[in-house]
Amino acid sequence: MTSFKDIRARAEKRKGGASALKKLLPPVPDANSLIGIGDDRVLAEMARRVFCAGFAWSVIEAKWPGFEQAFLGFEPAALAFKPDEFWEALASDTRIVRNGAKIMSVRDNARFVQEIAREHGSFGRFLAKWPSSDEIGLLDLLAKRGSRLGGNTGQMLLRFLGWDGFVTSKDVVACLRDSGLDIAEEVKSRTDLAKVQAQFNAWANQTDLPYQHLSRICAMSIGENYDARQLARRATGAD
């Protein structure tokens, strides 16, 4: 495998030096910030990621105030046991994107958030205790116990909530493959995810960098070389 030192040097060269690259990295993730996230904001982010999947993010963002109103501020207790009539009415509510399956995922995820909160105090506390060295375990839990939170949606949810992990974006996977990791061009299998996790664990041990920074640097070391303005537009969570 190519050393991360070489990957970082390549990213620095592409972005105009070490200082320029550092400015493009997000703040260091903070477990205390996760603890402070309300369960309503966790559920809201779950809904946002689910509705953004396969859809223009700009449309969802433009309509988001309507989502907040329609889904009662995403308070899990207010939504978990709403009758079927409430959810059926949302299917014709013009304040939101009217996708029946995604609408119902909000109800299911409200119950999921409540379950985790009962077990750990809050969903944020649960995330704060989960180690970055086992992101694939956390993704598996989201996929099994949550609704429509598998695959890239789960990764983006964790990124937007501020949990310290990697994202298997196109550029990150290209970086890993270029570095010598034997994985497919699209990382979907458990075997490939385990290989990605092991490599990020190794890099984290070598560098003491947070996983988000490793992931971002990896992405910026290869592929389309976006300038700072383009990266700022793209830096809403994806690498």
N, C-alpha and C positions, 0 to 999 in steps of 0.2 A: 504493500500500500504506500502511496505517496504520503509523506509526512504532512501534518497540518501546517507546519511552519512554511512549507513550500506553497500550500494552498493559500495561506494568508498573504504571503509575499506576492503571489499572482493577483490576488484581489486588491492589494495595496497599489500595485502598478497600474491596474485597470482604473482605479478610482482616484488616482492622483496623489498617492502617498499614504503613510500610516495615519496621519492626522485627519486626512479627508475621509478615509475609511471609517475611522472611529466615530466621526460625526454622523455617519449613515446608520450606525447601530442603535437599537432601542435601549432604553434604560435597563439596567440589570434587574431581572425579575426579583420580586420581594415577596416572600411567603406571608409576611404580615399583611400585605395588601390583599392577598387572597382571603385571609381570615375576615377582613372587613367587608367583603362583597356580600350584599344581601341576597337571599334566595330568590327574590323577585328579579334581581339583575341577572342572576344565573339563568333563570328560566327565560328572561327576555333575550339573552344572548343565544340560548339554544334555539329559540324561535327564529331569530334573525339569521342564524347560520343555516337552519333548515330551509327557510324561504329563499335565501340567497342561492342555495344549491341549484345549479342548472338554470338560473335566472339572472337577469341583469341586476347587479348589486345596486346600481344607481337608482333603479326604480324602487327597490325595497327601501333604500335610505330616504328617498323623497316621500314615501308613504308612511315612514315609521311613526310619526306622531299619531296617525290613524290607527296603527297597530296597537300602540300603547293604550289608546282609548278603548278599542274594540275588545282587547284582552284584559281589561280591568287592571292595567298597570302590572300585569304578569305576577300578581300575588298568588302563589301556589294554593293557599288555603281557599281563596276566592274562586279558583277555577277547577280544582280537582274533582269536585262533586257537583258541578253545574249539570242540570238536566240536559237530555239530548236536544231539547228545543232550543237551548241557548246556542249549541254548536251548529245546529241546522240553520239557524238564522245567520250565523257568520258566513255561511256559504254564499249568501247573496249580499253581504255587506261591502259596499264600495270603498270603505276606508282601508281595506286590506286587499291582498292578492287572494282571489277566491279559488284556492286549491283545497279540495275537501280533505285529501289525505294529510296534507301539511297542517291544516287547521286542527285536525284531530290529534296530530302529534303533540300539540301544545297541551291538550288535556292529559295525554299519557305522560308527558315529561313533567307536568306539574306534580303528578303522583310520584314520579321517579325522584324529583327534587325533595319532596316531602319525606320519602323513605330514607334517603341519604341523610337528610337533616336530623331525622329522629335517631339515626344510628351514630352520627358524629357531631351533632350540635348545630351544624350548618353545612351546606354544600361547599362553601369556601374553606372551612376547616378541614373537610375531607380532602380537598385538593391540596391544601398546604402540607398535609402529611404524606402525600403520595410522592415517592422519589422519581426524579427525572430519569434515573437509570432503568426504570420499568414503564416507560411510556406505552409500550405495546400492551402491557397488562391493563393500564387505564383505558386505552382505546377499546380493548376487548370488553371491559365492563360497560363503557358507554354504549357500545353496539348492542350488548345483550340486555341491559336493564333499561336503557333509554329507547326513544322512538326516533328513527331516522337519523341517528347520531353516529353511524358507522363511517368507515373510510375517511375521505378527506374532510367531511363535515365535522367529525370528531376532532381531528387535528386542528382545524381552524377555530373550533369552539375553544379549545385549550389555549390557543395562541391569543385570541381576543380577550379571554378572561385574565390573561397575564401569567398563566402557568408556564414554567420553563421547560420547553420541549422543542423538538425538531418538527419540520413540516416536509413531507416528501413531495415537494413541488418538482416541476420539470427540471429546473436548473440544479436543485439539490441532488436529484437522482443522477443527472448528467455528471455532476462533480464527483459523486461517489463512484460511478462507473469508470470515469476517467482516472480516478485514483487507484483503481484495481479491484473494486468490490464487485463480485459476481452476482449481480441482481438484474432483473428485467427492467426495461425502459419505463414501465409503469409498475410501481411497487404495490402489489395487491395481496400477494400470498403471505401467509404467516411466516414461511421460511425466509422470504426476502425481508419482511419487517424485522425479523429477529436479527438478520445480518446487519441491517441499518442501525438497529438499537445497539448492537455490540460495537459497531464502529464509532458511533457517537459517544458511547461510554468510554472507549479507548481514548478518543480525542479529548474528552472532558478530563480524564485522569492525567493526560499529558500536558494540558494547557491551563487547567483550572478556570477555563472560560465557561460561562453559562451556555446551556444547550441552544438557546435562542441565538446567541452570538455565533456559535459554531455553525448553525444552520444558515444564518444570514451571510456570513463570510463565505461559506461554501457556495451559496447561490451567486454571490457577486464575483466569484472567481472564474466564472464560465458563462457561456451563452451570450445573449444580447447585453451589451454594455450600456445600460441606462445611465443617463446623467442624474444629478441630484434632484432636479425638478421632477423627472419621470419617476424616480424612485419614491419621492415623497407622495406622488399620486398613487403608486402601487403599494406603499407601505401601510396598508390598512389591515395587515396581518399576513398576507402571503409573502413567500420569499421569491 
